[in-house]
Amino acid sequence: MYFNAGDVKFIVTVKVREENIIMPKIKTHSSSKKRFSFTGTGKVKRFKAYKSHILTKKTTKRKRNLRKGTLVSSADYKNVKQLIPYK
């Protein structure tokens, strides 16, 4: 191809590979796929912390409430979604 840039002519050559370019897949973070799950609407569920040891000083009510799961905050949602892209 020839282009005119004032009085100067220059040639542009473009090489195109005839292969299909396949983008690499993103690896899922192994520990994150075990710790988080998704609801039907796409929100991320997680378990609560502070319930594995030193339970004697915690009240029964507090330990009972720690058993329940909860949702990941909106501030952390994007980071978790990056760690688990295909779930």
Secondary structure, 3 states (H helix, E strand, C coil): CEEEECCEEEECCCCCCCCCCCCCCCCCCHHHHHHCEECCCCCEEECCCCCCCCCCCCCHHHHHHHHCCEECCHHHHHHHHHHCCCC
